[in-house]
Amino acid sequence: MVVAARNARARYASYLAQQKEEQEAEKRNKKRKEETDATHELEGRCKQLKTDISSLLSTSKELYEKCEKKWRVTVSYKS
């Protein structure tokens, strides 16, 4: 009877250790997933900003050329 109880305790202890390991692995995977998601979100924002910047630059160039043709405006830069 003592041997059976000892075996049952050992199995339960190993079960608890296994559950704890699984929970820790789950926490690590969740943290890794959150970091990966954040990285992908930032990459998407960066891509969108680059697109917006190129669009604004082309638009500003077009407006400058239009203004220059219409009003014969020149821009001088001071150094």
mmJSON file of the N, C-alpha and C atoms, coordinates in Angstrom:
{"data_MODEL":{"atom_site":{
"group_PDB":["ATOM","ATOM","ATOM","ATOM","ATOM","ATOM","ATOM","ATOM","ATOM","ATOM","ATOM","ATOM","ATOM","ATOM","ATOM","ATOM","ATOM","ATOM","ATOM","ATOM","ATOM","ATOM","ATOM","ATOM","ATOM","ATOM","ATOM","ATOM","ATOM","ATOM","ATOM","ATOM","ATOM","ATOM","ATOM","ATOM","ATOM","ATOM","ATOM","ATOM","ATOM","ATOM","ATOM","ATOM","ATOM","ATOM","ATOM","ATOM","ATOM","ATOM","ATOM","ATOM","ATOM","ATOM","ATOM","ATOM","ATOM","ATOM","ATOM","ATOM","ATOM","ATOM","ATOM","ATOM","ATOM","ATOM","ATOM","ATOM","ATOM","ATOM","ATOM","ATOM","ATOM","ATOM","ATOM","ATOM","ATOM","ATOM","ATOM","ATOM","ATOM","ATOM","ATOM","ATOM","ATOM","ATOM","ATOM","ATOM","ATOM","ATOM","ATOM","ATOM","ATOM","ATOM","ATOM","ATOM","ATOM","ATOM","ATOM","ATOM","ATOM","ATOM","ATOM","ATOM","ATOM","ATOM","ATOM","ATOM","ATOM","ATOM","ATOM","ATOM","ATOM","ATOM","ATOM","ATOM","ATOM","ATOM","ATOM","ATOM","ATOM","ATOM","ATOM","ATOM","ATOM","ATOM","ATOM","ATOM","ATOM","ATOM","ATOM","ATOM","ATOM","ATOM","ATOM","ATOM","ATOM","ATOM","ATOM","ATOM","ATOM","ATOM","ATOM","ATOM","ATOM","ATOM","ATOM","ATOM","ATOM","ATOM","ATOM","ATOM","ATOM","ATOM","ATOM","ATOM","ATOM","ATOM","ATOM","ATOM","ATOM","ATOM","ATOM","ATOM","ATOM","ATOM","ATOM","ATOM","ATOM","ATOM","ATOM","ATOM","ATOM","ATOM","ATOM","ATOM","ATOM","ATOM","ATOM","ATOM","ATOM","ATOM","ATOM","ATOM","ATOM","ATOM","ATOM","ATOM","ATOM","ATOM","ATOM","ATOM","ATOM","ATOM","ATOM","ATOM","ATOM","ATOM","ATOM","ATOM","ATOM","ATOM","ATOM","ATOM","ATOM","ATOM","ATOM","ATOM","ATOM","ATOM","ATOM","ATOM","ATOM","ATOM","ATOM","ATOM","ATOM","ATOM","ATOM","ATOM","ATOM","ATOM","ATOM","ATOM","ATOM","ATOM","ATOM","ATOM","ATOM","ATOM","ATOM","ATOM","ATOM","ATOM","ATOM","ATOM","ATOM"],
"id":[1,2,3,4,5,6,7,8,9,10,11,12,13,14,15,16,17,18,19,20,21,22,23,24,25,26,27,28,29,30,31,32,33,34,35,36,37,38,39,40,41,42,43,44,45,46,47,48,49,50,51,52,53,54,55,56,57,58,59,60,61,62,63,64,65,66,67,68,69,70,71,72,73,74,75,76,77,78,79,80,81,82,83,84,85,86,87,88,89,90,91,92,93,94,95,96,97,98,99,100,101,102,103,104,105,106,107,108,109,110,111,112,113,114,115,116,117,118,119,120,121,122,123,124,125,126,127,128,129,130,131,132,133,134,135,136,137,138,139,140,141,142,143,144,145,146,147,148,149,150,151,152,153,154,155,156,157,158,159,160,161,162,163,164,165,166,167,168,169,170,171,172,173,174,175,176,177,178,179,180,181,182,183,184,185,186,187,188,189,190,191,192,193,194,195,196,197,198,199,200,201,202,203,204,205,206,207,208,209,210,211,212,213,214,215,216,217,218,219,220,221,222,223,224,225,226,227,228,229,230,231,232,233,234,235,236,237],
"type_symbol":["N","C","C","N","C","C","N","C","C","N","C","C","N","C","C","N","C","C","N","C","C","N","C","C","N","C","C","N","C","C","N","C","C","N","C","C","N","C","C","N","C","C","N","C","C","N","C","C","N","C","C","N","C","C","N","C","C","N","C","C","N","C","C","N","C","C","N","C","C","N","C","C","N","C","C","N","C","C","N","C","C","N","C","C","N","C","C","N","C","C","N","C","C","N","C","C","N","C","C","N","C","C","N","C","C","N","C","C","N","C","C","N","C","C","N","C","C","N","C","C","N","C","C","N","C","C","N","C","C","N","C","C","N","C","C","N","C","C","N","C","C","N","C","C","N","C","C","N","C","C","N","C","C","N","C","C","N","C","C","N","C","C","N","C","C","N","C","C","N","C","C","N","C","C","N","C","C","N","C","C","N","C","C","N","C","C","N","C","C","N","C","C","N","C","C","N","C","C","N","C","C","N","C","C","N","C","C","N","C","C","N","C","C","N","C","C","N","C","C","N","C","C","N","C","C","N","C","C","N","C","C","N","C","C","N","C","C"],
"label_atom_id":["N","CA","C","N","CA","C","N","CA","C","N","CA","C","N","CA","C","N","CA","C","N","CA","C","N","CA","C","N","CA","C","N","CA","C","N","CA","C","N","CA","C","N","CA","C","N","CA","C","N","CA","C","N","CA","C","N","CA","C","N","CA","C","N","CA","C","N","CA","C","N","CA","C","N","CA","C","N","CA","C","N","CA","C","N","CA","C","N","CA","C","N","CA","C","N","CA","C","N","CA","C","N","CA","C","N","CA","C","N","CA","C","N","CA","C","N","CA","C","N","CA","C","N","CA","C","N","CA","C","N","CA","C","N","CA","C","N","CA","C","N","CA","C","N","CA","C","N","CA","C","N","CA","C","N","CA","C","N","CA","C","N","CA","C","N","CA","C","N","CA","C","N","CA","C","N","CA","C","N","CA","C","N","CA","C","N","CA","C","N","CA","C","N","CA","C","N","CA","C","N","CA","C","N","CA","C","N","CA","C","N","CA","C","N","CA","C","N","CA","C","N","CA","C","N","CA","C","N","CA","C","N","CA","C","N","CA","C","N","CA","C","N","CA","C","N","CA","C","N","CA","C","N","CA","C","N","CA","C","N","CA","C","N","CA","C","N","CA","C","N","CA","C","N","CA","C"],
"label_alt_id":[null,null,null,null,null,null,null,null,null,null,null,null,null,null,null,null,null,null,null,null,null,null,null,null,null,null,null,null,null,null,null,null,null,null,null,null,null,null,null,null,null,null,null,null,null,null,null,null,null,null,null,null,null,null,null,null,null,null,null,null,null,null,null,null,null,null,null,null,null,null,null,null,null,null,null,null,null,null,null,null,null,null,null,null,null,null,null,null,null,null,null,null,null,null,null,null,null,null,null,null,null,null,null,null,null,null,null,null,null,null,null,null,null,null,null,null,null,null,null,null,null,null,null,null,null,null,null,null,null,null,null,null,null,null,null,null,null,null,null,null,null,null,null,null,null,null,null,null,null,null,null,null,null,null,null,null,null,null,null,null,null,null,null,null,null,null,null,null,null,null,null,null,null,null,null,null,null,null,null,null,null,null,null,null,null,null,null,null,null,null,null,null,null,null,null,null,null,null,null,null,null,null,null,null,null,null,null,null,null,null,null,null,null,null,null,null,null,null,null,null,null,null,null,null,null,null,null,null,null,null,null,null,null,null,null,null,null],
"label_comp_id":["MET","MET","MET","VAL","VAL","VAL","VAL","VAL","VAL","ALA","ALA","ALA","ALA","ALA","ALA","ARG","ARG","ARG","ASN","ASN","ASN","ALA","ALA","ALA","ARG","ARG","ARG","ALA","ALA","ALA","ARG","ARG","ARG","TYR","TYR","TYR","ALA","ALA","ALA","SER","SER","SER","TYR","TYR","TYR","LEU","LEU","LEU","ALA","ALA","ALA","GLN","GLN","GLN","GLN","GLN","GLN","LYS","LYS","LYS","GLU","GLU","GLU","GLU","GLU","GLU","GLN","GLN","GLN","GLU","GLU","GLU","ALA","ALA","ALA","GLU","GLU","GLU","LYS","LYS","LYS","ARG","ARG","ARG","ASN","ASN","ASN","LYS","LYS","LYS","LYS","LYS","LYS","ARG","ARG","ARG","LYS","LYS","LYS","GLU","GLU","GLU","GLU","GLU","GLU","THR","THR","THR","ASP","ASP","ASP","ALA","ALA","ALA","THR","THR","THR","HIS","HIS","HIS","GLU","GLU","GLU","LEU","LEU","LEU","GLU","GLU","GLU","GLY","GLY","GLY","ARG","ARG","ARG","CYS","CYS","CYS","LYS","LYS","LYS","GLN","GLN","GLN","LEU","LEU","LEU","LYS","LYS","LYS","THR","THR","THR","ASP","ASP","ASP","ILE","ILE","ILE","SER","SER","SER","SER","SER","SER","LEU","LEU","LEU","LEU","LEU","LEU","SER","SER","SER","THR","THR","THR","SER","SER","SER","LYS","LYS","LYS","GLU","GLU","GLU","LEU","LEU","LEU","TYR","TYR","TYR","GLU","GLU","GLU","LYS","LYS","LYS","CYS","CYS","CYS","GLU","GLU","GLU","LYS","LYS","LYS","LYS","LYS","LYS","TRP","TRP","TRP","ARG","ARG","ARG","VAL","VAL","VAL","THR","THR","THR","VAL","VAL","VAL","SER","SER","SER","TYR","TYR","TYR","LYS","LYS","LYS","SER","SER","SER"],
"label_asym_id":["A","A","A","A","A","A","A","A","A","A","A","A","A","A","A","A","A","A","A","A","A","A","A","A","A","A","A","A","A","A","A","A","A","A","A","A","A","A","A","A","A","A","A","A","A","A","A","A","A","A","A","A","A","A","A","A","A","A","A","A","A","A","A","A","A","A","A","A","A","A","A","A","A","A","A","A","A","A","A","A","A","A","A","A","A","A","A","A","A","A","A","A","A","A","A","A","A","A","A","A","A","A","A","A","A","A","A","A","A","A","A","A","A","A","A","A","A","A","A","A","A","A","A","A","A","A","A","A","A","A","A","A","A","A","A","A","A","A","A","A","A","A","A","A","A","A","A","A","A","A","A","A","A","A","A","A","A","A","A","A","A","A","A","A","A","A","A","A","A","A","A","A","A","A","A","A","A","A","A","A","A","A","A","A","A","A","A","A","A","A","A","A","A","A","A","A","A","A","A","A","A","A","A","A","A","A","A","A","A","A","A","A","A","A","A","A","A","A","A","A","A","A","A","A","A","A","A","A","A","A","A","A","A","A","A","A","A"],
"label_entity_id":["1","1","1","1","1","1","1","1","1","1","1","1","1","1","1","1","1","1","1","1","1","1","1","1","1","1","1","1","1","1","1","1","1","1","1","1","1","1","1","1","1","1","1","1","1","1","1","1","1","1","1","1","1","1","1","1","1","1","1","1","1","1","1","1","1","1","1","1","1","1","1","1","1","1","1","1","1","1","1","1","1","1","1","1","1","1","1","1","1","1","1","1","1","1","1","1","1","1","1","1","1","1","1","1","1","1","1","1","1","1","1","1","1","1","1","1","1","1","1","1","1","1","1","1","1","1","1","1","1","1","1","1","1","1","1","1","1","1","1","1","1","1","1","1","1","1","1","1","1","1","1","1","1","1","1","1","1","1","1","1","1","1","1","1","1","1","1","1","1","1","1","1","1","1","1","1","1","1","1","1","1","1","1","1","1","1","1","1","1","1","1","1","1","1","1","1","1","1","1","1","1","1","1","1","1","1","1","1","1","1","1","1","1","1","1","1","1","1","1","1","1","1","1","1","1","1","1","1","1","1","1","1","1","1","1","1","1"],
"label_seq_id":[1,1,1,2,2,2,3,3,3,4,4,4,5,5,5,6,6,6,7,7,7,8,8,8,9,9,9,10,10,10,11,11,11,12,12,12,13,13,13,14,14,14,15,15,15,16,16,16,17,17,17,18,18,18,19,19,19,20,20,20,21,21,21,22,22,22,23,23,23,24,24,24,25,25,25,26,26,26,27,27,27,28,28,28,29,29,29,30,30,30,31,31,31,32,32,32,33,33,33,34,34,34,35,35,35,36,36,36,37,37,37,38,38,38,39,39,39,40,40,40,41,41,41,42,42,42,43,43,43,44,44,44,45,45,45,46,46,46,47,47,47,48,48,48,49,49,49,50,50,50,51,51,51,52,52,52,53,53,53,54,54,54,55,55,55,56,56,56,57,57,57,58,58,58,59,59,59,60,60,60,61,61,61,62,62,62,63,63,63,64,64,64,65,65,65,66,66,66,67,67,67,68,68,68,69,69,69,70,70,70,71,71,71,72,72,72,73,73,73,74,74,74,75,75,75,76,76,76,77,77,77,78,78,78,79,79,79],
"pdbx_PDB_ins_code":[null,null,null,null,null,null,null,null,null,null,null,null,null,null,null,null,null,null,null,null,null,null,null,null,null,null,null,null,null,null,null,null,null,null,null,null,null,null,null,null,null,null,null,null,null,null,null,null,null,null,null,null,null,null,null,null,null,null,null,null,null,null,null,null,null,null,null,null,null,null,null,null,null,null,null,null,null,null,null,null,null,null,null,null,null,null,null,null,null,null,null,null,null,null,null,null,null,null,null,null,null,null,null,null,null,null,null,null,null,null,null,null,null,null,null,null,null,null,null,null,null,null,null,null,null,null,null,null,null,null,null,null,null,null,null,null,null,null,null,null,null,null,null,null,null,null,null,null,null,null,null,null,null,null,null,null,null,null,null,null,null,null,null,null,null,null,null,null,null,null,null,null,null,null,null,null,null,null,null,null,null,null,null,null,null,null,null,null,null,null,null,null,null,null,null,null,null,null,null,null,null,null,null,null,null,null,null,null,null,null,null,null,null,null,null,null,null,null,null,null,null,null,null,null,null,null,null,null,null,null,null,null,null,null,null,null,null],
"Cartn_x":[0.815,0.0,0.874,1.932,2.829,3.505,3.852,4.506,3.552,2.296,1.305,1.105,1.072,0.902,2.13,3.313,4.544,4.57,4.166,4.12,3.102,1.967,0.924,1.423,2.09,2.644,3.695,4.526,5.577,4.959,3.934,3.261,2.593,1.961,1.304,2.337,3.46,4.525,5.061,5.249,5.735,4.673,3.392,2.296,2.311,2.472,2.524,3.729,4.882,6.077,5.85,5.209,4.922,3.962,2.937,1.986,2.689,3.582,4.308,5.188,5.871,6.708,5.869,4.695,3.815,3.332,3.008,2.569,3.693,4.906,6.038,6.308,6.232,6.422,5.332,4.111,2.995,3.219,3.719,4.015,5.097,6.155,7.229,6.712,5.894,5.347,4.424,3.64,2.74,3.542,4.597,5.43,6.096,6.606,7.251,6.253,5.013,3.99,3.657,3.546,3.252,4.369,5.609,6.74,6.744,6.45,6.405,5.281,4.124,3.0,3.339,3.979,4.366,5.364,6.301,7.287,6.608,5.669,4.949,4.127,3.529,2.745,3.642,4.809,5.736,6.263,6.52,6.97,5.884,4.64,3.531,3.412,3.562,3.508,4.649,5.831,6.999,6.769,6.241,5.952,4.932,3.894,2.865,3.45,4.314,4.938,5.814,6.556,7.389,6.524,5.402,4.482,3.919,3.516,2.985,4.031,5.259,6.33,6.576,6.667,6.912,5.746,4.534,3.364,3.391,3.715,3.785,4.89,6.026,7.117,6.742,6.103,5.712,4.641,3.709,2.664,3.261,4.182,4.791,5.608,6.257,7.024,6.09,4.987,4.014,3.446,3.103,2.553,3.589,4.834,5.892,6.059,6.078,6.231,5.038,3.85,2.649,2.711,3.096,3.209,4.299,5.397,6.511,6.1,5.355,4.906,3.884,2.966,1.895,2.386,3.184,3.574,5.046,5.733,7.16,7.92,7.693,8.279,9.569,10.575,11.806,12.062,12.68,12.982,14.471,14.844,16.272,16.505,17.602,17.96,19.113,18.977,20.084,20.953,22.259,23.15,23.775],
"Cartn_y":[-1.182,0.0,1.267,1.264,2.416,2.618,1.509,1.587,2.18,1.801,2.315,3.813,4.245,5.659,6.442,5.868,6.536,6.686,5.631,5.691,6.722,6.764,7.725,9.154,9.397,10.722,11.111,10.161,10.423,10.767,10.006,10.292,11.657,11.984,13.288,14.416,14.219,15.236,15.432,14.337,14.474,15.134,14.835,15.48,16.989,17.387,18.812,19.493,18.826,19.388,19.569,18.578,18.667,19.816,19.983,21.084,22.43,22.539,23.777,24.088,23.093,23.281,23.723,23.115,23.481,24.923,25.337,26.717,27.701,27.388,28.267,28.352,27.211,27.207,28.032,27.922,28.685,30.183,30.576,31.987,32.494,31.69,32.102,32.259,31.302,31.381,32.581,32.881,34.025,35.314,35.416,36.615,36.764,35.664,35.695,36.119,35.605,35.955,37.444,37.97,39.391,40.245,39.841,40.594,40.523,39.365,39.193,40.039,40.019,40.826,42.312,42.744,44.155,44.52,43.626,43.863,43.987,43.092,43.149,44.427,44.837,46.078,47.277,47.318,48.426,48.412,47.226,47.135,47.65,47.326,47.815,49.329,49.88,51.332,52.001,51.407,51.963,51.973,50.877,50.777,51.832,52.014,53.01,54.412,54.694,56.015,56.288,55.284,55.46,55.773,55.085,55.334,56.757,57.153,58.504,59.564,59.35,60.315,60.458,59.337,59.421,60.107,59.841,60.49,61.999,62.392,63.821,64.518,63.845,64.451,64.655,63.656,63.81,64.884,64.935,65.962,67.355,67.496,68.819,69.242,68.286,68.608,69.085,68.387,68.783,70.174,70.431,71.742,72.843,72.569,73.559,73.879,72.84,73.059,73.827,73.493,74.188,75.667,75.92,77.298,78.05,77.382,78.016,78.405,77.545,77.839,78.98,78.934,79.916,81.288,81.336,82.611,82.965,82.112,82.293,82.596,81.703,81.82,81.038,81.597,80.866,80.801,79.734,79.544,79.701,80.516,80.664,80.16,79.483,78.931,79.721,80.108,80.807,79.781,79.973,79.029,79.624],
"Cartn_z":[0.0,0.0,0.0,0.768,0.826,-0.535,-1.17,-2.48,-3.514,-3.48,-4.421,-4.218,-2.964,-2.668,-3.123,-2.916,-3.341,-4.863,-5.571,-7.04,-7.526,-6.868,-7.252,-7.025,-5.897,-5.621,-6.656,-7.023,-8.01,-9.365,-9.748,-11.024,-10.994,-9.873,-9.747,-9.773,-9.121,-9.13,-10.54,-11.279,-12.66,-13.532,-13.263,-13.99,-13.734,-12.472,-12.142,-12.787,-12.802,-13.43,-14.928,-15.542,-16.973,-17.26,-16.437,-16.616,-16.484,-15.51,-15.31,-16.515,-17.055,-18.248,-19.439,-19.587,-20.702,-20.567,-19.344,-19.134,-19.434,-19.011,-19.292,-20.786,-21.479,-22.932,-23.612,-23.106,-23.665,-23.472,-22.295,-22.038,-22.983,-23.178,-24.086,-25.506,-25.953,-27.308,-27.466,-26.423,-26.487,-26.576,-25.768,-25.798,-27.161,-27.71,-29.018,-30.088,-30.001,-30.986,-30.898,-29.673,-29.509,-30.102,-29.876,-30.431,-31.953,-32.495,-33.945,-34.546,-33.901,-34.386,-34.355,-33.282,-33.174,-34.271,-34.548,-35.599,-36.958,-37.241,-38.516,-38.63,-37.527,-37.551,-37.837,-37.203,-37.444,-38.875,-39.41,-40.8,-41.745,-41.453,-42.271,-42.213,-40.997,-40.851,-41.608,-41.511,-42.201,-43.708,-44.218,-45.65,-46.063,-45.241,-45.533,-45.507,-44.53,-44.451,-45.665,-46.114,-47.309,-48.522,-48.64,-49.743,-49.661,-48.451,-48.261,-48.583,-48.151,-48.412,-49.903,-50.607,-52.051,-52.76,-52.295,-52.881,-52.635,-51.41,-51.095,-51.881,-52.036,-52.796,-54.258,-54.845,-56.249,-56.403,-55.472,-55.521,-55.35,-54.402,-54.183,-55.399,-56.044,-57.251,-58.365,-58.525,-59.544,-59.261,-58.009,-57.649,-57.853,-57.506,-57.7,-59.181,-60.026,-61.464,-62.026,-61.554,-62.002,-61.609,-60.373,-59.883,-60.641,-60.885,-61.595,-63.005,-63.68,-65.033,-65.039,-64.091,-64.078,-63.625,-62.574,-61.976,-62.19,-62.855,-63.093,-61.779,-60.86,-59.506,-59.476,-58.819,-58.597,-57.101,-56.688,-55.279,-55.089,-54.145,-53.833,-52.42,-52.249,-50.946,-50.372,-49.123,-48.464,-47.771,-47.863,-47.196,-45.97],
"occupancy":[1.0,1.0,1.0,1.0,1.0,1.0,1.0,1.0,1.0,1.0,1.0,1.0,1.0,1.0,1.0,1.0,1.0,1.0,1.0,1.0,1.0,1.0,1.0,1.0,1.0,1.0,1.0,1.0,1.0,1.0,1.0,1.0,1.0,1.0,1.0,1.0,1.0,1.0,1.0,1.0,1.0,1.0,1.0,1.0,1.0,1.0,1.0,1.0,1.0,1.0,1.0,1.0,1.0,1.0,1.0,1.0,1.0,1.0,1.0,1.0,1.0,1.0,1.0,1.0,1.0,1.0,1.0,1.0,1.0,1.0,1.0,1.0,1.0,1.0,1.0,1.0,1.0,1.0,1.0,1.0,1.0,1.0,1.0,1.0,1.0,1.0,1.0,1.0,1.0,1.0,1.0,1.0,1.0,1.0,1.0,1.0,1.0,1.0,1.0,1.0,1.0,1.0,1.0,1.0,1.0,1.0,1.0,1.0,1.0,1.0,1.0,1.0,1.0,1.0,1.0,1.0,1.0,1.0,1.0,1.0,1.0,1.0,1.0,1.0,1.0,1.0,1.0,1.0,1.0,1.0,1.0,1.0,1.0,1.0,1.0,1.0,1.0,1.0,1.0,1.0,1.0,1.0,1.0,1.0,1.0,1.0,1.0,1.0,1.0,1.0,1.0,1.0,1.0,1.0,1.0,1.0,1.0,1.0,1.0,1.0,1.0,1.0,1.0,1.0,1.0,1.0,1.0,1.0,1.0,1.0,1.0,1.0,1.0,1.0,1.0,1.0,1.0,1.0,1.0,1.0,1.0,1.0,1.0,1.0,1.0,1.0,1.0,1.0,1.0,1.0,1.0,1.0,1.0,1.0,1.0,1.0,1.0,1.0,1.0,1.0,1.0,1.0,1.0,1.0,1.0,1.0,1.0,1.0,1.0,1.0,1.0,1.0,1.0,1.0,1.0,1.0,1.0,1.0,1.0,1.0,1.0,1.0,1.0,1.0,1.0,1.0,1.0,1.0,1.0,1.0,1.0,1.0,1.0,1.0,1.0,1.0,1.0],
"B_iso_or_equiv":[0.0,0.0,0.0,0.0,0.0,0.0,0.0,0.0,0.0,0.0,0.0,0.0,0.0,0.0,0.0,0.0,0.0,0.0,0.0,0.0,0.0,0.0,0.0,0.0,0.0,0.0,0.0,0.0,0.0,0.0,0.0,0.0,0.0,0.0,0.0,0.0,0.0,0.0,0.0,0.0,0.0,0.0,0.0,0.0,0.0,0.0,0.0,0.0,0.0,0.0,0.0,0.0,0.0,0.0,0.0,0.0,0.0,0.0,0.0,0.0,0.0,0.0,0.0,0.0,0.0,0.0,0.0,0.0,0.0,0.0,0.0,0.0,0.0,0.0,0.0,0.0,0.0,0.0,0.0,0.0,0.0,0.0,0.0,0.0,0.0,0.0,0.0,0.0,0.0,0.0,0.0,0.0,0.0,0.0,0.0,0.0,0.0,0.0,0.0,0.0,0.0,0.0,0.0,0.0,0.0,0.0,0.0,0.0,0.0,0.0,0.0,0.0,0.0,0.0,0.0,0.0,0.0,0.0,0.0,0.0,0.0,0.0,0.0,0.0,0.0,0.0,0.0,0.0,0.0,0.0,0.0,0.0,0.0,0.0,0.0,0.0,0.0,0.0,0.0,0.0,0.0,0.0,0.0,0.0,0.0,0.0,0.0,0.0,0.0,0.0,0.0,0.0,0.0,0.0,0.0,0.0,0.0,0.0,0.0,0.0,0.0,0.0,0.0,0.0,0.0,0.0,0.0,0.0,0.0,0.0,0.0,0.0,0.0,0.0,0.0,0.0,0.0,0.0,0.0,0.0,0.0,0.0,0.0,0.0,0.0,0.0,0.0,0.0,0.0,0.0,0.0,0.0,0.0,0.0,0.0,0.0,0.0,0.0,0.0,0.0,0.0,0.0,0.0,0.0,0.0,0.0,0.0,0.0,0.0,0.0,0.0,0.0,0.0,0.0,0.0,0.0,0.0,0.0,0.0,0.0,0.0,0.0,0.0,0.0,0.0,0.0,0.0,0.0,0.0,0.0,0.0,0.0,0.0,0.0,0.0,0.0,0.0],
"pdbx_formal_charge":[null,null,null,null,null,null,null,null,null,null,null,null,null,null,null,null,null,null,null,null,null,null,null,null,null,null,null,null,null,null,null,null,null,null,null,null,null,null,null,null,null,null,null,null,null,null,null,null,null,null,null,null,null,null,null,null,null,null,null,null,null,null,null,null,null,null,null,null,null,null,null,null,null,null,null,null,null,null,null,null,null,null,null,null,null,null,null,null,null,null,null,null,null,null,null,null,null,null,null,null,null,null,null,null,null,null,null,null,null,null,null,null,null,null,null,null,null,null,null,null,null,null,null,null,null,null,null,null,null,null,null,null,null,null,null,null,null,null,null,null,null,null,null,null,null,null,null,null,null,null,null,null,null,null,null,null,null,null,null,null,null,null,null,null,null,null,null,null,null,null,null,null,null,null,null,null,null,null,null,null,null,null,null,null,null,null,null,null,null,null,null,null,null,null,null,null,null,null,null,null,null,null,null,null,null,null,null,null,null,null,null,null,null,null,null,null,null,null,null,null,null,null,null,null,null,null,null,null,null,null,null,null,null,null,null,null,null],
"auth_seq_id":[1,1,1,2,2,2,3,3,3,4,4,4,5,5,5,6,6,6,7,7,7,8,8,8,9,9,9,10,10,10,11,11,11,12,12,12,13,13,13,14,14,14,15,15,15,16,16,16,17,17,17,18,18,18,19,19,19,20,20,20,21,21,21,22,22,22,23,23,23,24,24,24,25,25,25,26,26,26,27,27,27,28,28,28,29,29,29,30,30,30,31,31,31,32,32,32,33,33,33,34,34,34,35,35,35,36,36,36,37,37,37,38,38,38,39,39,39,40,40,40,41,41,41,42,42,42,43,43,43,44,44,44,45,45,45,46,46,46,47,47,47,48,48,48,49,49,49,50,50,50,51,51,51,52,52,52,53,53,53,54,54,54,55,55,55,56,56,56,57,57,57,58,58,58,59,59,59,60,60,60,61,61,61,62,62,62,63,63,63,64,64,64,65,65,65,66,66,66,67,67,67,68,68,68,69,69,69,70,70,70,71,71,71,72,72,72,73,73,73,74,74,74,75,75,75,76,76,76,77,77,77,78,78,78,79,79,79],
"auth_comp_id":["MET","MET","MET","VAL","VAL","VAL","VAL","VAL","VAL","ALA","ALA","ALA","ALA","ALA","ALA","ARG","ARG","ARG","ASN","ASN","ASN","ALA","ALA","ALA","ARG","ARG","ARG","ALA","ALA","ALA","ARG","ARG","ARG","TYR","TYR","TYR","ALA","ALA","ALA","SER","SER","SER","TYR","TYR","TYR","LEU","LEU","LEU","ALA","ALA","ALA","GLN","GLN","GLN","GLN","GLN","GLN","LYS","LYS","LYS","GLU","GLU","GLU","GLU","GLU","GLU","GLN","GLN","GLN","GLU","GLU","GLU","ALA","ALA","ALA","GLU","GLU","GLU","LYS","LYS","LYS","ARG","ARG","ARG","ASN","ASN","ASN","LYS","LYS","LYS","LYS","LYS","LYS","ARG","ARG","ARG","LYS","LYS","LYS","GLU","GLU","GLU","GLU","GLU","GLU","THR","THR","THR","ASP","ASP","ASP","ALA","ALA","ALA","THR","THR","THR","HIS","HIS","HIS","GLU","GLU","GLU","LEU","LEU","LEU","GLU","GLU","GLU","GLY","GLY","GLY","ARG","ARG","ARG","CYS","CYS","CYS","LYS","LYS","LYS","GLN","GLN","GLN","LEU","LEU","LEU","LYS","LYS","LYS","THR","THR","THR","ASP","ASP","ASP","ILE","ILE","ILE","SER","SER","SER","SER","SER","SER","LEU","LEU","LEU","LEU","LEU","LEU","SER","SER","SER","THR","THR","THR","SER","SER","SER","LYS","LYS","LYS","GLU","GLU","GLU","LEU","LEU","LEU","TYR","TYR","TYR","GLU","GLU","GLU","LYS","LYS","LYS","CYS","CYS","CYS","GLU","GLU","GLU","LYS","LYS","LYS","LYS","LYS","LYS","TRP","TRP","TRP","ARG","ARG","ARG","VAL","VAL","VAL","THR","THR","THR","VAL","VAL","VAL","SER","SER","SER","TYR","TYR","TYR","LYS","LYS","LYS","SER","SER","SER"],
"auth_asym_id":["A","A","A","A","A","A","A","A","A","A","A","A","A","A","A","A","A","A","A","A","A","A","A","A","A","A","A","A","A","A","A","A","A","A","A","A","A","A","A","A","A","A","A","A","A","A","A","A","A","A","A","A","A","A","A","A","A","A","A","A","A","A","A","A","A","A","A","A","A","A","A","A","A","A","A","A","A","A","A","A","A","A","A","A","A","A","A","A","A","A","A","A","A","A","A","A","A","A","A","A","A","A","A","A","A","A","A","A","A","A","A","A","A","A","A","A","A","A","A","A","A","A","A","A","A","A","A","A","A","A","A","A","A","A","A","A","A","A","A","A","A","A","A","A","A","A","A","A","A","A","A","A","A","A","A","A","A","A","A","A","A","A","A","A","A","A","A","A","A","A","A","A","A","A","A","A","A","A","A","A","A","A","A","A","A","A","A","A","A","A","A","A","A","A","A","A","A","A","A","A","A","A","A","A","A","A","A","A","A","A","A","A","A","A","A","A","A","A","A","A","A","A","A","A","A","A","A","A","A","A","A","A","A","A","A","A","A"],
"auth_atom_id":["N","CA","C","N","CA","C","N","CA","C","N","CA","C","N","CA","C","N","CA","C","N","CA","C","N","CA","C","N","CA","C","N","CA","C","N","CA","C","N","CA","C","N","CA","C","N","CA","C","N","CA","C","N","CA","C","N","CA","C","N","CA","C","N","CA","C","N","CA","C","N","CA","C","N","CA","C","N","CA","C","N","CA","C","N","CA","C","N","CA","C","N","CA","C","N","CA","C","N","CA","C","N","CA","C","N","CA","C","N","CA","C","N","CA","C","N","CA","C","N","CA","C","N","CA","C","N","CA","C","N","CA","C","N","CA","C","N","CA","C","N","CA","C","N","CA","C","N","CA","C","N","CA","C","N","CA","C","N","CA","C","N","CA","C","N","CA","C","N","CA","C","N","CA","C","N","CA","C","N","CA","C","N","CA","C","N","CA","C","N","CA","C","N","CA","C","N","CA","C","N","CA","C","N","CA","C","N","CA","C","N","CA","C","N","CA","C","N","CA","C","N","CA","C","N","CA","C","N","CA","C","N","CA","C","N","CA","C","N","CA","C","N","CA","C","N","CA","C","N","CA","C","N","CA","C","N","CA","C","N","CA","C","N","CA","C","N","CA","C","N","CA","C","N","CA","C"],
"pdbx_PDB_model_num":[1,1,1,1,1,1,1,1,1,1,1,1,1,1,1,1,1,1,1,1,1,1,1,1,1,1,1,1,1,1,1,1,1,1,1,1,1,1,1,1,1,1,1,1,1,1,1,1,1,1,1,1,1,1,1,1,1,1,1,1,1,1,1,1,1,1,1,1,1,1,1,1,1,1,1,1,1,1,1,1,1,1,1,1,1,1,1,1,1,1,1,1,1,1,1,1,1,1,1,1,1,1,1,1,1,1,1,1,1,1,1,1,1,1,1,1,1,1,1,1,1,1,1,1,1,1,1,1,1,1,1,1,1,1,1,1,1,1,1,1,1,1,1,1,1,1,1,1,1,1,1,1,1,1,1,1,1,1,1,1,1,1,1,1,1,1,1,1,1,1,1,1,1,1,1,1,1,1,1,1,1,1,1,1,1,1,1,1,1,1,1,1,1,1,1,1,1,1,1,1,1,1,1,1,1,1,1,1,1,1,1,1,1,1,1,1,1,1,1,1,1,1,1,1,1,1,1,1,1,1,1,1,1,1,1,1,1]
}}}
